[in-house]
Structure formats: C-alpha cells, structure tokens
Amino acid sequence: MYHAIPSEQLRRELLKEKTDLYNTLYLFGDPEKTIALIARLRTDMTNRKPATMVRHITGTAFLEDVVLRCRRGDISNIKRDYQGDMLILEGLEYVAGREATEEKLYGILDWYLENGKRIIVTGDGALDQLTRLAPRIHAQLSGGISLRVA
C-alpha cells in the first residue's frame, strides 16, 4: 500500500528535526518529479544544516562499487564508507536480485535504521513489484512509508 502526500508537504515534513513520518521513505512513480523532489530535499537539508552528510548514490553506481571492492578485496569498509545523516539510493531495481550487493545494502540500511538516520530510496515501481528484492531488504523498507510521486 502507498500513500499520496503533496510533495511540498512531504518536503517540509522531512526537513523537521523530529519527524512524525518514519525515517524510511520509498518513492516511485514519475521519474522526473522524483528526481526533482530528491534534489530539493537534499538542497533544503544541506542549506538548513550545512554539516548534514548526505550519501547519495544510484543503484547502478552502488552495484559497481560493490563489484569493484570485491575484486580489490576491500569490501569490509563499505558499511562505514556509506554512513551519514541521510542515505539516498536512486534505482533500487538495479540492486534487486544481486545477492552480494543486497547483502551489503542490507548492512548499510541496518546501520541507518539503528541510528535513527533518514533513508530515501527510489524505484521504478511499487515496493511489492520488486519481486527479485531480498525479503529482508523489503522488510526494512516496508517499515517506512511508500509514496507514489505523480
């Protein structure tokens, strides 16, 4: 199930220090509007709090990073390297079904959840439509809010 919240209201809510919304947000729908919303959220967050560390990566770049680190044998620091105040992952569908990459993503998401940090993930469809996604990552993201951006 997903909710419809006007993007401006969502943006204001996410900028609050303590939000009534869950810290995990999954966005899908219109790609151009989703990209624009994320860009505004990131800009607003860093303007409001310049020390905010936003980790922003695409699903394909994350996949490539995991593969490269595995080849070099330095995968152990990946969780630490992705820590910040907010994680933005665009294109979850590119990670779905890739076991080693999902394993690393799970650990990173787990750190964000344990530390009460914000997670914004986008995908090309509703979370339930990503059938190749590992059940435990689905469970992590399902604990938050899923929104269709139109």
C-alpha positions, 0 to 999 in steps of 0.5 A, spaced: 500 500 500 502 507 498 500 513 500 499 520 496 502 526 500 503 533 496 510 533 495 511 540 498 508 537 504 512 531 504 518 536 503 517 540 509 515 534 513 522 531 512 526 537 513 523 537 521 528 535 526 523 530 529 519 527 524 512 524 525 513 520 518 518 514 519 525 515 517 524 510 511 521 513 505 520 509 498 518 513 492 516 511 485 512 513 480 514 519 475 521 519 474 522 526 473 518 529 479 522 524 483 528 526 481 526 533 482 523 532 489 530 528 491 534 534 489 530 539 493 530 535 499 537 534 499 538 542 497 533 544 503 537 539 508 544 541 506 542 549 506 538 548 513 544 544 516 550 545 512 554 539 516 548 534 514 552 528 510 548 526 505 550 519 501 547 519 495 548 514 490 544 510 484 543 503 484 547 502 478 553 506 481 552 502 488 552 495 484 559 497 481 562 499 487 560 493 490 563 489 484 569 493 484 571 492 492 570 485 491 575 484 486 580 489 490 578 485 496 576 491 500 569 490 501 569 490 509 569 498 509 563 499 505 558 499 511 562 505 514 564 508 507 556 509 506 554 512 513 551 519 514 545 523 516 541 521 510 542 515 505 539 516 498 539 510 493 536 512 486 534 505 482 533 500 487 531 495 481 538 495 479 540 492 486 534 487 486 536 480 485 544 481 486 545 477 492 552 480 494 550 487 493 543 486 497 547 483 502 551 489 503 545 494 502 542 490 507 548 492 512 548 499 510 540 500 511 541 496 518 546 501 520 541 507 518 535 504 521 539 503 528 541 510 528 535 513 527 538 516 520 533 518 514 533 513 508 530 515 501 530 510 496 527 510 489 524 505 484 521 504 478 515 501 481 511 499 487 515 496 493 511 489 492 513 489 484 520 488 486 519 481 486 527 479 485 528 484 492 531 480 498 525 479 503 529 482 508 531 488 504 523 489 503 522 488 510 526 494 512 523 498 507 516 496 508 517 499 515 517 506 512 512 509 508 511 508 500 509 514 496 507 514 489 510 521 486 505 523 480 
